[in-house]
Amino acid sequence: MLNKIPIFSALSEDALRTLESHSTVKSYRKNTVIIEKGDETTSLYVLESGKVRVYVSDDEGKEVVLSVLEEPGAYFGELALVGDTERTASVMTVEDSRLRIISKHDFTACLADKPQIALALIRDLVHQVKTLTDRVGTLALNDVYGRVAVTLNEWAREEDGRLITGRLTQQEIAQMVGSSREMVSRIFKDLRLGGYIDIQNKRIELLKKLPARW
């Protein structure tokens, strides 16, 4: 599993096995909060199966989803590995999930042996900062439809000649773009009627280029 993670690609098979043997695996039921914003940072989490959402919320319960992770090998909590900062976001399971947990102590031991891991982690963090910066710009400069269109294009991946997203609910998309589920539902209805998208098992296929305006 760890060999699928770019930041660990420099490790030998023996080193990967050692790191895996020192890690722990834990299963979480659906709708379980794994970490909360403000928690102490001590571990990296690697998704082995299931689905989680990364989000921030206010005291009134308003929530903005930063990302949804479901690909095996996806990880979160990496800031715990490079600093003593508190958790900057919360993470909750969207469905029953299985996670591998790597302590900061074990990661640091690997870092001492393979310092190039730090460069891989820095590259990943730079990419995340760029992604978040682009998202802030999208939220600020586009209307709701524009934000939905950008989100769908970002999430779509080519699969057997089709552009299709992972499993996303309309509620998750609404929380990503800072809108209501009802508004997203109306946009989706029009896009389906126009032959722009199709939805099967919560996966959204982009059938043709999305219109510039709604």
N, C-alpha and C positions, 0 to 999 in steps of 0.2 A: 504493500500500500504506500509506504513512504517514498518508494522509488518513483512514484507518479508526481511528486511534489518538486517543482523546479529548484527550490532552495536547498534540497537535499541531493540534487543530482550529482554533486561532486563526491559523495560518499561511496566507498566501496561496498560490496555486498556484505562483507563481514561487519563493517561499521553500521550499515542499515539494520542488520539483524540485532546487533548490540543495542542500538537505539530503540528498536521495537521491543526488545526484551525488557528494557527499563521503563517503557511506557505502560500505561494502563488503558483498558478498554471499558467503556461504560455505556449502558443502554438507557435511553430517556424516552418516556412516554410522550405522546403528542401534547402540545401546549405546555411544555415544561420550560421554565426560564433557566437557561444554563448559566449565563452570567448576566449581571446587571451593571448598567452604567454606574461608575463610582466604586465598583468592587476593586479589591487589591488584585494586581496582575501577577500571576505566578505560572501560568501554563499556556501552551499552544494546543488548540483543538483541531483534529483532523477528522473530517466526515468520512466514515466508512460506508454508511447507508442512511437513507432517510432524507430529510429536508429541514433546513432551518432558515429563519429570517433574522437579519441584523437590522436593528432599528434604534431610534431615539424617541422619547416621549416626554411630555410635560406633566405637571402635577394634575392637570385636568383629564389626562388620559389620551390627549391628542397624540397621534403617532405618525412618524415618517419612516418608511422603510428605506434603508440604505442599500441593501442587497438581499437577494434570496439565493441560498446555496443548496444544491442538490447533487452536484457531480461528485462521485467518490474521489477523494483526494483533495477536495476543497478544504481550506483551513481558515481559521479566524483566531484572534487573540495574539497575533504575532508581535504587537507592541510590547507584550509582556517579556519578550525575549531580548529586547534592546534597551529597555529603560524601566524605571520604577514608577511610571505614570499609572494613574488609575484607569480602569476600563473606560473607554470613550463612547461605548454603545452597549446596548443590551442584545442578547441573542436568545431566541425562543424556538423550540421545535415546532415545525408545521405538521409533522407526522412523526410516528415512532422512528427514532433515530439511534444510530450506534456511532460513538465517537472514540477516537484514540486520543489520549491526553499525554502530552510530553511536557515534563517539568522544565522550568527555566534552568535548573541545575544541570540536567542531562543535556539540554541544548548547548549550554555554555561549554560543557566538556567536548562536544562535537566541534564547536567553534574553535577551540584551542588546537584541535588536530587539523581542521580544514578551514582556515580563515576565509577562503573564497566563498564560503556559505554566507558570510556577512555581506559580500558584494551582491549576491543573488537576492538577499533579503532587502537590501537597500533599493535595488532595481524594482522589486515588487512594491515597496512602499512608495516609490516615486510614481509608479503606474497608478496606485490607488489615489494618491493626491491629485493627479491629473484627472482621473475619473470623477472624483468628487468635485473638483473645480468646474469641470464641464457640466456636471449635473446642476450645480448652483446657478451657472449661467443659463441653463435650459429652464430651470424653474423661474428665474427672474425675467427672462426675455420672451418667453412663449406663452400663448394661451393654453387652456387645458388640452385642447386637441393637439396642439403642437408638442406638448410634453408627452402625451400618450404616443404620438407617432415616433418621437425620438426614442422613447423607451422600447417600443416594439422593434425598431430597427437595431437598437443596441443588443437586445436579447436574442434576436434571430440568428440562427446558425444554419449553414448549408448541410442538409442531410438527404442523401439519395436524390440530389438534384432539386430539393425543395428548400425554401427558407422557412424555418420553423423554430419557435421558441421552446424552452423547457416548460414545465408545468407552472402556470401562473393563473391565479384567480383574479377576477376583476377587483376584488377588495385589495389584493396585494398591489396591483397596478395603481389603484386610486391612492394608496398610501405612499407609493413611490413618487407620484406626480403632484401630491398635495391637493387632491380633489375628493369628491364623494364617489361612492360606488355607483350611485344612480347616474351621475354624469358620464362615467366611463361606460356604463351599460348602454346609454343612448348612443354614444360614439361608436361602440362596437356594433350595435344594431344597424346603424347606417353603413358602416364599413362592410358588414356582411351582405347587406342588401345591394351594395354597389359592386360586390364581387372582389373586394380588396383582401378580405381575410376569410379564413375558415377556422373553426375551433373544434378540436376533437380531444377529449380526455384532458381538458385544461391546457392543451398545447395549441398555440396560435400559429397558423401557417399564413405567411404573406404571399398572396397569390399574384399580386402585381404591385408596382410602386405606389405607395400611399399618396393620396392627394395632398397638395400643398396647403389647402384650406379645407375646413369642415363647414 
